[in-house]
Amino acid sequence: MPYVTSSGRRLYYEVAGAGFPLLMHHGFAQSAQSWVDSGWRDLLATRSRVISFDILGHGRSDTPHDIEAYRMEERMADVIAVAEAGGAQRFDMLGFSLGGRVALGMAFRRPECLRGLIVGGMHARATALTAEGMNRRTATLRKGSVRALKRALGQNSKSSNELPDPDPEALALSDEGLLDWPGVVEDLHSLELPTLMFVGEQDRMQPWVEEDAAAIPNVNYVCCPDVDHTGAFDRSDLAGPSVVEFLSRLPDANAGPIP
């Protein structure tokens, strides 16, 4: 199985399809396999070289019990390490939920690495906005059995059962490591990257996502009808066609070396 080392920690990654590279960053308690199970990988691999990975603390990647490993700067370093391992020097990025936060971080801290930006199920505001719910989740994680955790995280499919058991402490730290992220909402007006944002109509974050999208000059906004946060991911048939169209309209670009 392919692994890459980032800051001394191993990350599992996969590559599928052909075309301009697309780096996909999943959300909390998901894995690279989640993109397969929901149909996203097959849909996007028809036109892109899709690079997906198990983010730190998840799936087959390392699960350090060190909160500093889960800060935004480390997460962005992981993205670049995975992209380079997958042969990408410049790439489009699709991030869902937690991955959407990292994608927004990349857009402002490492824009030279990106051609296009796709953010699913996430706003650009400070993580502290939803800290109360995240703190409840981390407390539950630290109390739960592995079986209960897998059930709560929806890991009951055959493919999910092939993954290592979730590490409650690593998952909790994965949440807590971003609680101090201030967001980028005040800078959205200066975002120059072509951007697509999608969100479920019934997602409690939908109003924030819609407001944030309105602040971005070069943006496509997609509201997925009759689904919540998870549904916007699981139903790749809803936002997926818009993502494919968005990618097809991005200008051709020759990859250059990442500084």
N, C-alpha and C positions, 0 to 999 in steps of 0.2 A: 504494500500500500504506500502511496506517495506521501511523504512528510517534508515539511520545511521547518527550519529552526529560526525563531525570531526571539531575540533577547534571551537566548539560552533555553527557550521553551519550544516544544514540538507542536506543530499544527498540521492536522490532516487536511488534504485538499484533493480536488478532482477537477479534471478538464474534459469538456465534451464539445462537439461541434467545431465549426470553422468560421472564420470571419474576423472582424475587428473584436478585440477582447472585451468581455463583459464580466466584471468582478461582482459576485453576488454575496452579500453579507446578510445572514439570517438573523432572526430575532431571538429574544430570550427563550431558553428551553427548547430551541429547535436545533437543527443540524443541517449539514449539506444534503442529507437524505430528504429533508422536508421539501426542498425544491423539486425533487424527483416525485415524491408522493403527491404533491399538489399540481403537477403538470407544468410547472414553470420551466424546468430545465429543458424538457423536450420541445416546448414551444419556442424558447429563445435560442436553443442550439441550432435551429434551422437557419439562422442568419448571423449568429455570433459565436465566437470561441468563448464558451462559458466556463468561468473559473469559479468554483464554489469551495467552501471550506467549513470545517467545524471550528467555530470561534473558541477562543481560550475558555476553559471551564466547561466545555460542552462536548458531547459525542466522543470521538476518538482522539481529540486533542488533549494536551496536558491540562491538569486541573490544579494549579497552584493555590495554596492557601495564603496568599499575599495580596492584599487589596491594591497595592501599587501596580501589580501586573494588569489590572483591569481599568486603569485610568485612560482617558481619551488619547493621550499621546502614545501610549503603548498599543492601544487598539489600532491607531492609524499606522504605526510601524508594522503591526501584523498584516494589515491590508497590503502594504507595499511589498513585504516579504513574500506573501502568497502570490501576488501579481507577478513578481519577478520569477518565482519558481514555476509559474504557469506560462512563462515566456512573454509576459506583457510588460512593455515599457511605458505605454500610455493606454488608458482603458476607459470604458464607460463603467459606471458603478450603480448598482441597484441594491439598496438597503431597505430592509423591512423592519419596522418597529425599532428595537434597539439598534439594529443595523442602519436604520434611517438616521439616527443620531450620528453614527460614525460617518455615514456618507455626507451629512451636512458639515461635520467637522473637516473632512477631507476637502470639501468644496472651498473652504475658506483658508485652511492651513496648507494644503497641498494641491491647489487648483491646476498646477502645471502637469499633474499626473492624469487629469481627467479630461475627457472629451465631452461627456454628457452625464447628467445626474438624474437618478430616479429614486424618489423617496416614497415608501409605502407605509401607511399607518403611523406616521409620526409628524409632529410639529417641530418648529425650530426654537421653541422656548426652553427656559431653564428646566433641567430635570427635576428640580425641587418642586415644581408645580404639581407633580404627582407623587411626591415623596411619601405621603401618608399611606397610600396604597402599596407602594413598593416596600415600605417598612413592615407592613402587615405580611406581605408575601415572604420576605426574608425570615421573619419570625416563624412562619409556618414551615418553611423549608428546614429550618434548624430543628424542628420538633418531629418531622415526619419520618416514617419508615421508607425504605427504598420502594417497596411495593406501592405504598400510598403516593409517594412522589411520582412514580411512573404513571399511575392512574390519573393524578391531578394534572400532570403535564401532557396527557394524551398520548403517552408512549405505550400503546397496546397493540399497534399493528405489527405484523411480522417483521417489517423492515426495522421498526424501532426496537424490537426485541433483539435484533442483531447488534445493537449498540451497547457499549458498556453501561452499567447502571449509573444513573445520575449521581453526582457528588453534591450533596446538599450544601456544604460549606462553600464550595467553588461557585455554585449557582447564586448563593446569597451574596458573596463578594462581587460577583459579576454585576449584580444590581447596585450594590453599595458603591462600587468603584466609579460610577457615573453620577452619583447624587450631587456632586459639587460642580457638574458641568453647567456653565452659565447660559448655554444656548447661543444662538446667532441671530435671533429675531431682529435685533436693531440694525443688522448689516444686510438684511435680505435685499434691500433696494439696490445694493451694489453688486449683487451676484450676477456675473456675466455668463456663466455656463448655461447652455440650454438645459432646462429642468422640467421634469414631469413629477407631479405629486398625486398619489391616489390614496383613497381612504374609504372605509365602509360608511354608508349612510347612517348606520346605527352605532358607529364607534363614538364613544364619548369625547374623543379628541377631534371629531370631524369639524366642529366650528373653528377650532384653532388652526387646523390644517388649511381650511378654506381661507381664513384670514391671512395666513402666512403666504399662501400661494398668490394671493392678490397683490402682495408686496414685491414679488419677484418679476423683473421686467420681461424675461424670456421664458415663460412658463406655460405648461399644459396642466390643467387640473381635472382629475377624474374622480367623481363620487360614485362608488359602487352601490347600486340600489339594493335595499332589503337585506344587507349583511352588516355584521358588527366587525370589530377589529380583526378577529381570527378569520372570519368569513372572507374578508377582502384578500387574504393570502390563500386560503384553501380553494377559493373559486377563481382560479387563474383565468377562467374564461371571461371574467368581468373586466378586469383592468388589463389583462394580458394583450389583447389585440391593440389597445392604445399604446402599450409599451413597445410592441413590435413596430407599429407605425412611427412612433417617436424615434426609435433607433434608426429606422430606414431613412429618416429625413435629416439625420445628422451629417455634417459635411465629412467627406473622406479626409482622413488624416494619416500621415505617415508617423509611425511611432518614433520618438526620440528617446535618448537615455534619461532615466530618472536621475535628477541631480543628487 
